[in-house]
Amino acid sequence: MLLQFPHLLTPDEVRQAQELLSHAPWSDGRAGAGSQAAQVKNNEQLDHDCEAARTIRALVLRALDRSPLFFSAALPKRVFPPRLNRYGGDSNYYGNHIDGAVRYLPENGQRVRTDVSCTVFLADPESYDGGELCIADTYGEQSVKLPAGSMVLYPGTSLHQVKPVTRGYRLACFFWIESMVRSDEQRRLLYELDMNLLGLRQRHGESDETTALTGVYHNLLRMWADT
Ligand code: NI
């Protein structure tokens, strides 16, 4: 399931992130990649301990907290702390790859399985050329380039790449989620049931049927969730 979240961040939050990133200490992105990924990776990333990274990470996590849509789509168990990267100049692409299945939390080494991937776009699309995130989806390749502050969510199992940036800089925040529901197919069913229940309630109010279907939602979640 590939989903877009327009305006995840407010315009003020986007401005704050862009200001912080304009004088942030970028370094070679290959350091954090596995051996296959390192061969195709050519971007820059921020040390996760620097002030800009800490502030933007907190800002993105707050934005996720206020999004019921994010909760419904990802059913998060653990979120790997958001990281920041930049594409431009000589470091301007990331070829086809699949992200490593397991990441280790920097603070305690705890494992996070990367069921769901997210990218929050932070540069205005008019300020750079290229830099599309291309994701191999069930229905063919999707090319995604969103306004600053908007996010895309997609299955961690997808082959994906970032196309070369030929002008300006592409700034983004990216992270992974270990979901309570490991299977993308099951998450999608739960998400569709949840969204359609929401629509039914908005259109017709509460009814015996919506109550019963909400029960079905929770019983499926109980069956499939690993909490
Ligand atoms: Ni990736």
Residues whose N, C-alpha, C, O or C-beta is under 5 A from the ligand:
A	BS01	NI	D99
